[in-house]
Amino acid sequence: MRFIMNPLSFSFNDMERETSFRAIVELLPQITWTIDDNGQADYFNRRWFDYTGLDFEQTKGYGWQQVVHPDDLDNALMACQDIRASGIASDIELRYERADGVYRWHLTRLQPVNDGEGNISYWIGTSTDIEELKQLQQQKDDFISIASHELKTPLTSLSGSLQMLQKAIHINPSSEKVPAYANRASRSLSKLVRLLEDMVNITRVRYDQEKINKKWTNLTDLIGECCEQERLAGTHTIMTSGNKDLAVYADPQRIDQVIVNLVNNAIKYSPKSNRIEINVSHHEGMAKVSVTDYGIGIRSEKIPHLFERYYRADPSMIEFSGFGLGLYICAEIIKRHGGEIGVDSQVGEGSTFWFTLPING
Ligand code: ADP
């Protein structure tokens, strides 16, 4: 078994140096190994055995191939062949199976080691776990495709309504179709504005730019202001009950954002019911606001993920537009206020989204 740290130029015969290089490589958080020119492995560092849960006997030679994801193996072997043929260090992305059966993406770099006379005598490989990076890339790609799709729907309907409006005004400005088309256009515009607000807010929340400006805020008054627009839209009756005098020391603008989000969701996800109930209560120094709808409800296995970024419980339901960002933004705001957010829900019966806030801030 050989061991060299400077693969481009170094060949050694000093046992002490070999021992200390080996000790360093054993401590590396990256998987490191060596293979001969035929692709047979003859050394792995400790990280490899910790990660795969396998031993040297099981993975030496070509045994390492058993932990490569079956969908990546052919590509990996071809890439290895190309790299070895070119004799130039290069990278491959592939998934390795962890001891618990989970595959994680790794960036694997193969570096040739010269024998001092310009011939490649073997290869050093390192593998860095890039699973999180891959997931972020995937989220970004998903987001771009969701965003373009989601923005297109209300935009197309806005443009359609405006065209109809223009035509109706041209034929007869006092026709009853005029306010109907204007209303439809206004609803599409509100949808667009809401989607764009989500996009702006997510950037602010992510980069911690949201300043929290706390002041004493009466919750029932705040709820009244938040729901004015929804009440005007007239699709749902919004009833507020509970402690009308309860005030909290919180940022009214941010709490407004949370309530508007929860109420908009309650409306959006209850197309066949027209009742929304909001309740304000307090318990042991905490204020609690709950928003109840009698809509489609949420399956229990989906509930733990609802407050994650970009999560949508049922993305196939195209009648409900959205980015899966609203609840994540709400959760961030409530977390920053030292409160909690949650939901109780039954499929087909409806949902109660609630949040708590420390009364004294
Ligand atoms: P979206 O923009 O998709 O509405 P949210 O973050 O606001 O994003 O909500 C995340 C997901 O939670 C939604 O896609 C939906 O599946 C589910 N959801 C949120 N509110 C409700 C509700 N009141 N009733 C049923 N499902 C809901």
Boltz pocket constraint, residues with backbone or C-beta under 6 A from the ligand:
constraints:
  - pocket:
      binder: B
      contacts: [[A, 261], [A, 262], [A, 265], [A, 266], [A, 269], [A, 293], [A, 295], [A, 296], [A, 297], [A, 298], [A, 306], [A, 308], [A, 311], [A, 312], [A, 313], [A, 314], [A, 320], [A, 321], [A, 322], [A, 323], [A, 324], [A, 325], [A, 326], [A, 327], [A, 328], [A, 351]]
      max_distance: 6.0
